[in-house]
Amino acid sequence: MKPLHIILAVIGGTIAGAALGLLFAPEKGEDTRKKIADLLREKGIKLGDDKIDELAGEIAAEINAKQE
């Protein structure tokens, strides 16, 4: 297989994966962050509300990045 074909296959797979991730994303990012923050509170993570929201945002961003 030629190197160009491999590169095009990788790019095509990345685009297809990103498109499918956006189409099948279960919820909006805001809802995901709220669920993560609620879960952290339930687990007894003792952070201030702003820190929990910040941490939930970072986790949601990582999840979204991996889906794309």
PAZAPA-4460 file (N, C-alpha, C; in steps of 0.05 Angstrom, whole numbers, plus 32768, in hexadecimal, padded with zeros to 4 digits):
% residues 68
    n_x    n_y    n_z   ca_x   ca_y   ca_z    c_x    c_y    c_z   seq   type   mol
   8011   7FE9   8000   8000   8000   8000   8012   8019   8000     1      M     A
   800B   802C   7FF0   801B   8044   7FEE   8017   8056   8006     2      K     A
   802B   8065   800E   8029   8076   8025   8012   808B   8022     3      P     A
   800D   8094   800A   7FF8   80A7   8005   7FDD   809B   800C     4      L     A
   7FD9   8081   8005   7FC0   8074   800B   7FBC   8071   8029     5      H     A
   7FD1   806C   8037   7FD0   8069   8054   7FC8   8084   8061     6      I     A
   7FD4   8099   8058   7FCE   80B4   8062   7FB1   80BB   805D     7      I     A
   7FA8   80B6   8044   7F8C   80BC   803D   7F79   80AB   804E     8      L     A
   7F80   8092   8053   7F6F   8081   8063   7F6D   808C   8080     9      A     A
   7F83   8094   808B   7F83   809F   80A6   7F72   80B9   80A7    10      V     A
   7F76   80CA   8094   7F67   80E4   8094   7F49   80DE   8090    11      I     A
   7F43   80CC   807E   7F27   80C5   807A   7F1A   80B8   8093    12      G     A
   7F29   80A7   80A0   7F1F   809B   80B9   7F1B   80AF   80CF    13      G     A
   7F2D   80C2   80D1   7F2A   80D7   80E5   7F12   80E8   80E0    14      T     A
   7F0D   80F0   80C7   7EF6   8100   80C0   7EDC   80F0   80C5    15      I     A
   7EDC   80D7   80BD   7EC4   80C7   80C1   7EBE   80C3   80DF    16      A     A
   7ED3   80BF   80EF   7ECF   80BC   810C   7EC5   80D5   8119    17      G     A
   7ED0   80EC   8111   7EC7   8105   811C   7EA9   810A   8115    18      A     A
   7EA2   8105   80FC   7E86   8109   80F3   7E73   80F7   8103    19      A     A
   7E7B   80DE   8106   7E6A   80CB   8115   7E68   80D3   8133    20      L     A
   7E7E   80DD   813E   7E7E   80E6   815A   7E6B   80FD   815E    21      G     A
   7E6A   810F   814B   7E58   8126   814D   7E3B   811D   8149    22      L     A
   7E37   810B   8136   7E1B   8102   8131   7E0F   80F2   8148    23      L     A
   7E20   80E2   8155   7E16   80D0   8169   7E1C   80D9   8186    24      F     A
   7E26   80F2   8189   7E2C   80FC   81A4   7E12   80FB   81B4    25      A     A
   7E13   80EF   81CC   7DFA   80EB   81DB   7DED   8105   81E6    26      P     A
   7DFD   8118   81ED   7DF2   8131   81F9   7E04   8149   81F2    27      E     A
   7DF9   8160   81F8   7E09   8179   81F5   7E1F   8179   820A    28      K     A
   7E34   8188   8204   7E4A   818A   8216   7E43   8194   8232    29      G     A
   7E31   81A8   8232   7E28   81B4   824B   7E1B   819E   825D    30      E     A
   7E0A   818E   8251   7DFD   8178   8260   7E11   8164   826A    31      D     A
   7E25   815D   8259   7E39   814A   8261   7E49   8155   8279    32      T     A
   7E51   816F   8278   7E60   817B   828E   7E50   817A   82A8    33      R     A
   7E36   8180   82A6   7E25   8180   82BE   7E24   8163   82CA    34      K     A
   7E21   814F   82B9   7E20   8134   82C3   7E3A   812C   82D0    35      K     A
   7E51   8134   82C4   7E6B   812D   82D0   7E6E   813B   82EB    36      I     A
   7E66   8155   82EC   7E68   8164   8305   7E56   8157   831B    37      A     A
   7E3E   814F   8314   7E2C   8142   8327   7E38   8128   8331    38      D     A
   7E44   8118   831E   7E51   80FF   8326   7E68   8104   8339    39      L     A
   7E78   8118   8334   7E8E   811E   8346   7E84   8126   8361    40      L     A
   7E6F   8135   8363   7E63   813C   837C   7E59   8124   838B    41      R     A
   7E4C   8112   837D   7E41   80F9   8389   7E57   80E8   8394    42      E     A
   7E6E   80E8   8386   7E85   80D7   838F   7E94   80E4   83A6    43      K     A
   7E8C   80FB   83AE   7E99   8108   83C5   7EB2   8118   83BF    44      G     A
   7EB6   811F   83A6   7ECD   812F   839F   7EC8   814B   83AB    45      I     A
   7EDA   8152   83BD   7ED6   816B   83CD   7EE6   8182   83C0    46      K     A
   7ED9   818E   83AC   7EE3   81A6   839F   7ECD   81BB   839F    47      L     A
   7ED5   81D4   839C   7EC1   81E9   839A   7EB1   81E5   8380    48      G     A
   7E99   81F1   837F   7E88   81EE   8367   7E97   81F6   834E    49      D     A
   7EA6   820C   834F   7EB4   8216   8337   7EC9   8202   832F    50      D     A
   7ED7   81F6   8342   7EEC   81E2   833B   7EE0   81C8   8330    51      K     A
   7EC9   81C0   833B   7EBC   81A8   8331   7EB3   81AD   8314    52      I     A
   7EA7   81C4   830F   7E9E   81CB   82F4   7EB5   81CD   82E1    53      D     A
   7ECC   81D8   82EA   7EE4   81D9   82D9   7EEE   81BD   82D3    54      E     A
   7EF0   81AC   82E7   7EF9   8191   82E3   7EE6   8182   82D0    55      L     A
   7ECC   8185   82D4   7EB8   8178   82C3   7EBC   8182   82A6    56      A     A
   7EC1   819B   82A3   7EC5   81A6   8288   7EDE   819A   827A    57      G     A
   7EF3   8196   828A   7F0B   818A   827F   7F07   816D   8278    58      E     A
   7EF8   815E   8289   7EF2   8142   8283   7EE1   8140   826A    59      I     A
   7ECC   8151   8268   7EBB   8151   8251   7ECA   8158   8237    60      A     A
   7EDD   816B   8239   7EED   8172   8222   7EFE   815A   8219    61      A     A
   7F09   814C   822C   7F19   8134   8225   7F08   811F   8218    62      E     A
   7EF0   811B   8222   7EDE   8107   8217   7ED6   810E   81FA    63      I     A
   7ED0   8128   81F7   7EC8   8131   81DC   7EE0   812F   81C8    64      N     A
   7EF8   8135   81D2   7F0F   8134   81C0   7F14   8117   81B8    65      A     A
   7F0F   8104   81C9   7F14   80E8   81C2   7EFE   80DE   81B0    66      K     A
   7EE6   80E9   81B1   7ED1   80E1   819F   7ED5   80EB   8183    67      Q     A
   7EE3   8101   8180   7EE8   810D   8166   7EFF   8100   8159    68      E     A
***
